């Protein structure tokens, strides 16, 4: 059921196969810069700036609350033959982090990478109305996920929140940003207008072309 309703929403918002990057693969999408560009990421060569990390977490949380509620949580585990980490241990770690039970539904897909190498996608679903996750610790790990040796790296670009009734997708990919996808521009226009200062400058032209037609 969770698989069907999630992929029905993906079909409606124009990204039927959940292709990454979400922003570029979805017709009606917004990309927000969560890492404050006015702050240095590193204080020294190896020491991260805690103010930068707090800023990314705060912006991610603010955007989430502005779009919520959601009914489905999807975590996608990407596995290639060279990875030897135990999948069950990773799932246990995720569940402990979010205070969740085992996933309600699990599916496995055999796909290939851009270089045509074999890869497995493991889709793990939770019904957020039945088992709401702890959001803040999850966001903290996502913000840290792209920094080697610091975060839960399997969360980078791999966690998706869906509202399958309104057909919305919220995708925090790491410290740098969040993608939000809607069925129509009117579904997420309030974000485009209210949080315009956070829209990623690099992609602003594409967003203006979509939202100011």
Secondary structure by P-SEA (a helix, b strand, c coil): caaaaaaaaaaaaccccccccccccccccccccccccccccccccccccaaaaaaaaaaaaaaaaaaccccbbbbbbbbcccccccaaaaaaaaaaaaccccccbbbbbbbccccccbbbbbbbbbcccccccccaaaaaaaaaccccccccccccccbbbbccccbbbbbbccccbbbbbcccccccccccccccccccccaaaaaaaaccc
